[in-house]
Amino acid sequence: MTRPVPLPLGRVDGPVLVTARWVVGHDAGGHRLLDRGEVVFDGDRIIFVGHDYGGEVARRIDFGDALIGPGFIDLDALSDLDTTILGYDNQPSWEKGRIWPKTYMDRGPYEMYTPDELAFQKRYAFAQLIRNGITTALPIASLFYREWGETWGEFEAAAAAAGDLGLRVYLGPAYRTGNTFVEDDGRIAFHYDEARGLAGLDEAIRFCRTFEGQHHGLVRSMLAPDRIETCTSELLTRSAAAARDLDVPIRLHCCQSKFEYDAVLHQHGMSPPEWLQSLGFLSERALLPHGTYVSGSSRIDRPGRDLELIRDAGASIVHCPLVSARHGSTIESFSRYRAMGLKVGLGTDTWPADMVLNMQVGMMLCRVADASTQTVRSEHYYDAATIGGADALRRPDLGRLMPGAKADLVVFDLGHDRIGQVIDPVQTLMISGSGRDVNTVVIDGRFVMADGVIPGFDAAAAQARAQEQFDRLVSRYPERTWKHPPVEEIFSSSYPRLAPRTASTA
């Protein structure tokens, strides 16, 4: 995609009109596909979507053979260096450093990243989200390599990075009351520290009150208790009350593994959704990744109304197809969840932060689960990535290109020679598109990426630094892996590795 005049970066004074071969507008409660459509925004708001705008504009930009659509909303957005990929071919995870051994617990868990490294990885990850067309993100990071929970300092740095890059975020440091660990004999057990968890909640509440609305409203706040099995009743009850008081989203990973489901059932005599309902946790503010292990599914041989409880409370399932598929699971099924009226948004939760890839994998998984090609269509997943996420956040001004909505736009280049033949632009994205096709991103009326360039972000230098940081983390895995094997025994090679021959000397 080339043009004689460079695109602007930052905010343009006065109305901006953008057009392309296709525009996904919004009207009468649903998306509409406009041929040669126009979008006009002024400041942070859209003022026109349609054809033949008659007003004055400060700048006109034609993107040619491209799709202009609303920004994607990532409800479980990767915000660190993705350690889950280390388990892709290295299982079982509890033997490969994904659960602390008792020996590591006894010595005292510690931070494996410095404050500077934590700040860098947030900025690095936020830039990747923008590059993939994600304009609103709720960050998620692993606590496996943390001393306990996330810290004020790293999220203060995250807010600064989001404000600088121009990403719309909902931030809140993750906290928990406990964690799993591996006993010397290989049994998995639980450790709880109620006081530490409640202190983390207090810190998270203070963060919300301090950072809500910063950076001209780009930074919002949320509460993020970690996995359900690492939380006590007291922590979840108080968290739900705080979310009501602050009127912020609250995200809790639940129904994501058989181990978690069985642990909650054993400890509380109820399924995860039943337990959450009994605590008053389920509400329209609740965001629940991943929803793959529920009563009545092939993975949980137990009658119950797990999905109905979530639906009736107005809570949202955060569907993360790619990371679920990598771990051999999926919801059963996306079409069923939609048909029963569940609110479903999408999350990436793993590398790459490619929402298009997640939608593609999700569609395939749904068709396999349903044994049918007719239960799910491309627009269903596109809706979940836009309208679904916005509705989960109770934000009718996001996920839609219509007058009065926030000016969050993404431009996909569909005119290059690797896209194949374009049928329908949204269907083409689901077949051969990629996050790498994102050319330009506008957030809150600000051009945060133009022709693939993000101001102040050196992608090559950031990639090199991220790899060095990742390699250091991997080298320390034996410290926190059961029986402390060497790195090469924790992480296998796809094929035998051969070292280069030593150069001979004449």
C-alpha positions as CSV (number, residue, x, y, z in Angstrom):
1,M,0.0,0.0,0.0
2,T,1.8,3.1,-1.2
3,R,0.7,6.7,-1.6
4,P,2.3,9.9,-2.7
5,V,1.6,11.8,0.5
6,P,2.7,10.3,3.8
7,L,0.1,9.6,6.4
8,P,-0.2,11.8,9.4
9,L,0.9,10.6,12.9
10,G,-0.8,11.8,16.0
11,R,-4.0,13.9,16.0
12,V,-5.1,16.0,13.0
13,D,-6.7,19.4,13.7
14,G,-10.1,19.4,12.2
15,P,-12.3,16.7,10.6
16,V,-10.6,13.8,8.8
17,L,-12.3,11.8,6.1
18,V,-11.0,8.3,5.4
19,T,-12.3,6.0,2.7
20,A,-11.4,2.5,1.3
21,R,-12.8,-0.2,-1.0
22,W,-14.8,-1.5,2.0
23,V,-15.9,0.0,5.3
24,V,-17.6,-1.8,8.2
25,G,-20.1,0.7,9.5
26,H,-22.7,0.2,12.2
27,D,-26.4,1.0,12.0
28,A,-29.6,-0.3,13.6
29,G,-27.7,-2.5,16.1
30,G,-25.5,-4.3,13.7
31,H,-22.5,-4.0,11.4
32,R,-23.1,-3.0,7.7
33,L,-20.6,-3.4,4.8
34,L,-20.3,-0.2,2.8
35,D,-18.7,-0.3,-0.7
36,R,-16.5,2.7,-1.1
37,G,-17.7,3.9,2.3
38,E,-16.5,7.0,4.1
39,V,-15.7,7.6,7.8
40,V,-15.3,11.1,9.1
41,F,-13.9,11.8,12.6
42,D,-13.2,15.0,14.4
43,G,-11.1,14.9,17.6
44,D,-11.8,11.6,19.4
45,R,-15.3,11.0,17.9
46,I,-16.8,9.7,14.7
47,I,-19.2,12.2,13.1
48,F,-20.2,10.5,9.9
49,V,-20.2,7.0,8.3
50,G,-21.7,6.5,4.9
51,H,-21.4,7.9,1.4
52,D,-21.0,11.4,-0.1
53,Y,-20.1,13.4,3.1
54,G,-20.9,17.0,2.3
55,G,-19.1,18.9,5.0
56,E,-15.6,20.5,5.1
57,V,-12.7,18.3,6.1
58,A,-9.1,19.1,7.1
59,R,-7.7,15.9,5.5
60,R,-8.9,13.3,3.0
61,I,-7.2,9.9,2.9
62,D,-8.0,7.0,0.5
63,F,-6.6,3.7,1.5
64,G,-7.6,2.0,-1.8
65,D,-8.1,-1.8,-1.7
66,A,-8.4,-2.0,2.0
67,L,-10.9,-2.7,4.7
68,I,-11.6,0.0,7.3
69,G,-13.3,-1.4,10.4
70,P,-13.7,-0.8,14.1
71,G,-10.7,-1.5,16.4
72,F,-10.6,-5.0,18.0
73,I,-11.2,-5.3,21.7
74,D,-8.9,-7.8,23.4
75,L,-10.4,-8.8,26.8
76,D,-7.4,-11.0,27.7
77,A,-4.4,-9.3,26.0
78,L,-0.9,-10.7,26.3
79,S,1.2,-8.1,28.1
80,D,4.4,-9.9,28.7
81,L,6.8,-12.3,27.0
82,D,4.7,-15.4,26.4
83,T,6.0,-18.3,28.5
84,T,3.0,-20.5,27.6
85,I,4.6,-21.2,24.3
86,L,7.3,-23.1,26.2
87,G,4.8,-25.7,27.0
88,Y,3.6,-26.2,23.4
89,D,5.6,-29.4,22.9
90,N,6.8,-29.8,26.5
91,Q,4.3,-31.6,28.8
92,P,3.1,-32.3,31.4
93,S,3.3,-28.6,32.3
94,W,3.7,-29.3,36.1
95,E,6.9,-31.1,35.3
96,K,8.2,-28.3,33.0
97,G,8.2,-25.4,35.4
98,R,4.6,-24.2,35.0
99,I,3.9,-25.0,38.7
100,W,6.5,-24.2,41.4
101,P,8.1,-27.2,43.2
102,K,8.0,-27.3,47.0
103,T,11.8,-26.7,47.1
104,Y,11.3,-23.4,45.3
105,M,8.4,-22.5,47.7
106,D,10.6,-23.3,50.7
107,R,13.4,-21.0,49.6
108,G,11.0,-18.2,49.0
109,P,9.7,-17.2,45.6
110,Y,11.3,-14.1,44.1
111,E,10.9,-11.8,41.1
112,M,12.5,-13.2,38.0
113,Y,12.3,-9.9,36.2
114,T,13.7,-6.5,37.2
115,P,11.3,-3.5,37.4
116,D,13.0,-2.2,34.2
117,E,12.3,-5.5,32.4
118,L,8.7,-5.5,33.6
119,A,8.2,-2.0,32.2
120,F,9.8,-2.9,28.9
121,Q,7.7,-6.0,28.3
122,K,4.5,-4.0,28.8
123,R,5.6,-1.4,26.3
124,Y,6.8,-4.1,23.9
125,A,3.5,-6.1,24.2
126,F,1.3,-3.0,23.9
127,A,3.0,-2.1,20.6
128,Q,2.3,-5.6,19.3
129,L,-1.3,-5.2,20.1
130,I,-1.5,-2.0,18.1
131,R,0.3,-3.6,15.2
132,N,-2.4,-6.3,15.1
133,G,-5.3,-3.9,15.1
134,I,-6.2,-4.1,18.8
135,T,-7.3,-0.7,20.0
136,T,-8.7,-1.6,23.5
137,A,-6.9,-4.1,25.7
138,L,-7.2,-5.7,29.1
139,P,-3.7,-6.9,29.8
140,I,-2.9,-10.4,31.1
141,A,0.5,-11.7,32.3
142,S,1.7,-14.9,33.9
143,L,2.4,-15.0,37.7
144,F,4.5,-18.1,37.4
145,Y,7.7,-16.1,37.5
146,R,6.6,-13.5,40.0
147,E,7.2,-13.3,43.7
148,W,3.4,-13.2,44.3
149,G,1.2,-10.7,42.4
150,E,1.7,-7.8,40.1
151,T,3.0,-4.5,41.5
152,W,2.0,-0.9,41.5
153,G,5.3,0.1,39.9
154,E,4.9,-2.1,36.8
155,F,1.4,-0.9,36.3
156,E,2.3,2.7,36.7
157,A,4.8,2.1,33.9
158,A,2.1,0.3,31.9
159,A,-0.2,3.3,32.2
160,A,2.6,5.5,30.9
161,A,3.4,3.2,28.0
162,A,-0.2,3.0,27.0
163,G,-0.5,6.8,27.1
164,D,2.6,7.3,25.1
165,L,1.7,4.7,22.4
166,G,-1.9,5.7,22.4
167,L,-3.4,2.3,23.3
168,R,-6.8,2.2,25.1
169,V,-6.4,0.0,28.1
170,Y,-8.1,-1.2,31.3
171,L,-5.4,-1.8,33.9
172,G,-5.2,-3.4,37.3
173,P,-2.5,-5.4,39.0
174,A,-3.3,-9.1,39.4
175,Y,-3.6,-10.4,42.9
176,R,-4.3,-13.8,44.6
177,T,-4.6,-15.5,47.9
178,G,-2.8,-18.7,47.0
179,N,-0.9,-20.8,44.5
180,T,-0.4,-24.4,43.5
181,F,2.9,-26.2,44.0
182,V,4.4,-29.7,43.4
183,E,5.2,-31.8,46.5
184,D,8.5,-33.8,46.4
185,D,6.5,-36.9,45.5
186,G,4.8,-35.3,42.5
187,R,1.5,-34.5,44.1
188,I,0.0,-31.0,43.4
189,A,-1.0,-29.1,46.5
190,F,-2.3,-25.6,47.5
191,H,-0.7,-22.9,49.6
192,Y,-2.9,-20.0,50.8
193,D,-2.0,-16.6,52.4
194,E,-5.3,-14.8,53.0
195,A,-3.6,-11.6,54.4
196,R,-1.3,-11.3,51.4
197,G,-4.2,-11.7,49.0
198,L,-6.4,-9.1,50.8
199,A,-3.4,-6.7,50.8
200,G,-3.1,-7.2,47.0
201,L,-6.8,-6.3,46.7
202,D,-6.4,-3.2,48.7
203,E,-3.5,-2.1,46.5
204,A,-5.6,-2.9,43.4
205,I,-8.4,-0.7,44.7
206,R,-6.1,2.1,45.3
207,F,-4.7,1.7,41.8
208,C,-8.1,2.0,40.3
209,R,-8.9,5.1,42.2
210,T,-5.6,6.7,41.2
211,F,-5.4,5.8,37.6
212,E,-9.0,5.8,36.4
213,G,-9.3,8.2,33.4
214,Q,-5.6,9.1,33.1
215,H,-4.1,10.0,29.8
216,H,-7.2,11.8,28.5
217,G,-9.4,8.8,29.3
218,L,-7.3,6.2,27.5
219,V,-6.4,4.5,30.8
220,R,-9.3,3.0,32.6
221,S,-9.2,0.5,35.5
222,M,-10.3,-3.0,36.4
223,L,-9.9,-5.6,39.1
224,A,-8.0,-8.7,38.2
225,P,-8.0,-11.5,40.8
226,D,-6.0,-14.3,39.3
227,R,-7.2,-17.9,38.7
228,I,-10.3,-18.9,40.6
229,E,-8.5,-21.8,42.3
230,T,-5.9,-19.4,43.7
231,C,-8.6,-17.3,45.4
232,T,-10.5,-17.7,48.7
233,S,-14.1,-16.9,49.3
234,E,-13.2,-13.8,51.2
235,L,-11.0,-12.5,48.5
236,L,-13.7,-13.0,45.8
237,T,-16.5,-11.6,47.9
238,R,-14.6,-8.5,48.7
239,S,-13.4,-8.2,45.1
240,A,-17.0,-8.3,43.8
241,A,-18.1,-5.7,46.3
242,A,-15.2,-3.4,45.2
243,A,-16.0,-3.8,41.6
244,R,-19.6,-2.7,42.3
245,D,-18.4,0.3,44.4
246,L,-15.8,1.4,41.7
247,D,-18.1,0.3,38.8
248,V,-15.2,-1.3,37.0
249,P,-14.8,-4.6,35.1
250,I,-13.6,-7.6,37.1
251,R,-11.8,-10.4,35.3
252,L,-11.3,-13.9,36.8
253,H,-10.0,-16.9,34.9
254,C,-12.3,-19.8,35.5
255,C,-13.6,-23.0,33.9
256,Q,-10.3,-23.3,32.0
257,S,-9.0,-26.7,33.1
258,K,-10.2,-30.0,34.5
259,F,-7.8,-29.6,37.4
260,E,-9.3,-26.2,38.3
261,Y,-12.9,-27.4,38.0
262,D,-12.2,-30.5,40.1
263,A,-10.3,-28.5,42.7
264,V,-13.1,-26.0,43.2
265,L,-15.7,-28.8,43.3
266,H,-13.6,-30.6,46.0
267,Q,-12.9,-27.5,48.1
268,H,-16.4,-25.9,48.0
269,G,-18.8,-28.6,46.9
270,M,-19.9,-26.5,43.9
271,S,-18.7,-26.0,40.4
272,P,-16.8,-22.8,39.7
273,P,-19.8,-20.9,38.3
274,E,-22.0,-22.2,41.2
275,W,-19.4,-21.0,43.7
276,L,-19.1,-17.6,42.1
277,Q,-22.9,-17.2,42.1
278,S,-23.1,-18.1,45.8
279,L,-20.5,-15.4,46.5
280,G,-22.4,-12.7,44.6
281,F,-19.4,-12.5,42.1
282,L,-21.3,-13.0,38.9
283,S,-22.6,-9.8,37.4
284,E,-22.6,-7.7,34.2
285,R,-19.1,-6.5,35.3
286,A,-17.6,-10.0,35.4
287,L,-15.3,-11.2,32.6
288,L,-14.6,-14.9,32.7
289,P,-11.8,-16.5,30.5
290,H,-12.1,-19.2,29.2
291,G,-15.3,-21.1,29.8
292,T,-14.1,-24.4,28.2
293,Y,-14.8,-26.7,31.1
294,V,-18.4,-26.5,32.1
295,S,-21.2,-28.9,33.2
296,G,-22.8,-30.8,30.4
297,S,-19.7,-30.6,28.2
298,S,-17.7,-33.6,27.0
299,R,-14.9,-32.6,29.5
300,I,-17.1,-32.4,32.6
301,D,-19.3,-35.4,33.3
302,R,-21.6,-33.6,35.7
303,P,-25.1,-32.2,35.3
304,G,-25.5,-28.5,36.1
305,R,-26.4,-25.1,34.8
306,D,-22.9,-23.5,34.6
307,L,-23.5,-21.6,31.4
308,E,-27.0,-20.6,32.4
309,L,-25.7,-19.1,35.6
310,I,-23.2,-17.0,33.7
311,R,-25.7,-15.9,31.2
312,D,-28.5,-15.0,33.6
313,A,-26.1,-12.9,35.7
314,G,-25.1,-10.9,32.5
315,A,-21.4,-11.9,32.8
316,S,-19.3,-12.4,29.8
317,I,-17.2,-15.4,28.6
318,V,-13.8,-14.4,27.2
319,H,-13.2,-16.8,24.4
320,C,-9.5,-17.3,23.6
321,P,-9.5,-19.9,20.7
322,L,-5.8,-20.0,19.9
323,V,-4.4,-20.6,23.4
324,S,-7.2,-23.1,24.1
325,A,-6.5,-25.0,20.9
326,R,-2.8,-25.2,21.7
327,H,-3.7,-26.9,25.0
328,G,-6.2,-29.3,23.3
329,S,-9.5,-27.7,24.3
330,T,-12.2,-25.4,23.1
331,I,-15.7,-24.2,24.1
332,E,-18.5,-26.5,23.0
333,S,-19.3,-24.6,21.1
334,F,-19.2,-20.9,20.1
335,S,-22.4,-21.3,18.1
336,R,-24.1,-22.9,21.1
337,Y,-23.0,-20.1,23.4
338,R,-24.3,-17.5,21.0
339,A,-27.6,-19.3,20.5
340,M,-28.3,-19.5,24.2
341,G,-27.7,-15.8,24.6
342,L,-24.4,-15.8,26.4
343,K,-22.3,-12.7,26.1
344,V,-19.0,-13.7,24.4
345,G,-16.0,-11.5,23.7
346,L,-12.5,-12.5,22.5
347,G,-9.0,-12.5,23.9
348,T,-5.6,-13.4,22.5
349,D,-3.8,-14.5,25.7
350,T,-0.8,-15.8,23.8
351,W,1.8,-14.9,21.2
352,P,1.1,-13.7,18.5
353,A,-1.4,-11.1,19.6
354,D,-3.2,-11.7,16.3
355,M,-7.0,-11.3,16.7
356,V,-7.5,-12.4,13.1
357,L,-5.7,-15.7,13.7
358,N,-7.8,-16.2,16.8
359,M,-11.0,-15.7,14.8
360,Q,-9.8,-18.1,12.2
361,V,-8.9,-20.8,14.7
362,G,-12.2,-20.2,16.5
363,M,-14.2,-20.7,13.4
364,M,-12.5,-24.0,12.6
365,L,-12.8,-25.3,16.1
366,C,-16.5,-24.4,16.2
367,R,-17.1,-26.2,12.9
368,V,-15.2,-29.3,14.1
369,A,-17.1,-29.3,17.5
370,D,-20.4,-28.9,15.7
371,A,-19.5,-31.3,12.8
372,S,-21.1,-28.7,10.6
373,T,-20.0,-25.8,8.3
374,Q,-23.3,-24.0,8.8
375,T,-23.4,-23.2,12.5
376,V,-20.9,-20.3,12.4
377,R,-20.1,-17.6,9.9
378,S,-17.3,-15.1,9.6
379,E,-19.3,-12.2,10.8
380,H,-20.2,-14.0,14.1
381,Y,-16.5,-14.0,15.1
382,Y,-16.0,-10.5,13.8
383,D,-18.9,-9.4,15.9
384,A,-17.4,-11.0,19.0
385,A,-14.0,-9.3,18.4
386,T,-15.7,-5.9,18.2
387,I,-19.3,-5.6,19.5
388,G,-18.9,-8.5,21.9
389,G,-15.9,-7.0,23.6
390,A,-17.5,-3.6,23.8
391,D,-20.7,-5.0,25.3
392,A,-18.7,-6.9,27.9
393,L,-17.1,-3.6,28.9
394,R,-20.5,-1.9,28.8
395,R,-19.1,0.5,26.2
396,P,-21.6,1.3,23.4
397,D,-19.1,3.8,22.1
398,L,-16.5,1.1,21.2
399,G,-16.4,-1.7,18.7
400,R,-18.6,0.2,16.2
401,L,-18.1,2.8,13.5
402,M,-21.0,5.1,13.8
403,P,-21.6,8.8,14.7
404,G,-20.9,9.4,18.4
405,A,-18.6,6.4,18.8
406,K,-15.0,6.7,19.7
407,A,-12.7,7.2,16.7
408,D,-11.0,3.8,16.9
409,L,-10.3,2.5,13.4
410,V,-8.2,-0.2,11.8
411,V,-7.1,-0.4,8.2
412,F,-6.4,-3.8,6.7
413,D,-4.5,-3.9,3.4
414,L,-6.3,-6.3,1.1
415,G,-4.6,-5.2,-2.0
416,H,-1.3,-7.1,-1.8
417,D,-0.4,-10.2,-3.8
418,R,-0.5,-12.7,-0.9
419,I,-4.1,-12.2,0.1
420,G,-5.4,-14.3,-2.7
421,Q,-8.7,-13.5,-4.4
422,V,-11.0,-11.3,-2.3
423,I,-14.5,-12.7,-2.0
424,D,-16.1,-10.6,0.8
425,P,-13.6,-8.6,2.9
426,V,-14.5,-10.1,6.3
427,Q,-14.6,-13.6,4.8
428,T,-11.3,-13.0,3.2
429,L,-9.8,-12.0,6.6
430,M,-11.0,-15.3,8.0
431,I,-9.5,-17.3,5.1
432,S,-6.2,-15.7,4.3
433,G,-5.9,-12.5,6.4
434,S,-3.5,-11.9,9.2
435,G,-2.7,-9.3,11.8
436,R,0.3,-8.5,9.7
437,D,-2.1,-7.0,7.1
438,V,-2.9,-4.1,9.5
439,N,-1.5,-1.0,7.9
440,T,-2.9,1.9,9.9
441,V,-4.5,2.3,13.3
442,V,-6.4,5.2,14.8
443,I,-7.3,5.3,18.5
444,D,-9.3,8.1,20.1
445,G,-8.9,10.0,16.8
446,R,-5.1,9.8,16.9
447,F,-3.0,8.0,14.2
448,V,-1.0,5.7,16.5
449,M,0.3,3.7,13.6
450,A,0.6,4.8,10.0
451,D,1.9,2.6,7.2
452,G,3.1,0.2,9.8
453,V,5.1,2.8,11.8
454,I,4.5,3.4,15.5
455,P,6.2,6.7,16.6
456,G,9.0,6.1,19.1
457,F,8.9,2.3,18.8
458,D,11.9,0.6,17.2
459,A,10.5,-2.9,16.4
460,A,13.8,-4.5,15.5
461,A,15.6,-3.2,18.7
462,A,12.6,-4.2,20.9
463,Q,12.6,-7.7,19.4
464,A,16.2,-8.2,20.1
465,R,15.8,-7.0,23.7
466,A,12.8,-9.2,24.2
467,Q,14.7,-12.3,23.0
468,E,17.6,-11.6,25.3
469,Q,15.2,-11.1,28.2
470,F,13.3,-14.3,27.3
471,D,16.5,-16.3,27.1
472,R,17.6,-15.2,30.5
473,L,14.2,-16.3,31.9
474,V,14.5,-19.7,30.3
475,S,18.0,-20.2,31.7
476,R,16.5,-19.9,35.2
477,Y,13.8,-22.4,34.8
478,P,15.6,-25.2,36.6
479,E,15.4,-23.2,39.8
480,R,11.6,-23.4,39.7
481,T,11.0,-26.8,38.1
482,W,10.3,-30.0,39.9
483,K,13.5,-32.0,40.6
484,H,15.5,-29.1,39.0
485,P,16.5,-30.8,35.8
486,P,18.8,-28.9,33.3
487,V,17.2,-26.7,30.7
488,E,17.7,-29.1,27.9
489,E,15.6,-31.7,29.8
490,I,12.8,-29.3,30.5
491,F,12.5,-28.0,26.9
492,S,12.9,-30.5,24.2
493,S,14.2,-29.9,20.6
494,S,12.1,-30.7,17.6
495,Y,15.0,-32.6,16.1
496,P,18.5,-33.6,17.3
497,R,20.7,-30.5,17.4
498,L,24.1,-30.6,15.8
499,A,26.7,-28.1,16.8
500,P,29.0,-26.6,14.2
501,R,32.4,-28.2,13.7
502,T,35.3,-26.4,15.2
503,A,37.2,-24.6,12.4
504,S,40.4,-26.4,11.7
505,T,43.7,-24.5,11.8
506,A,46.3,-24.9,9.1
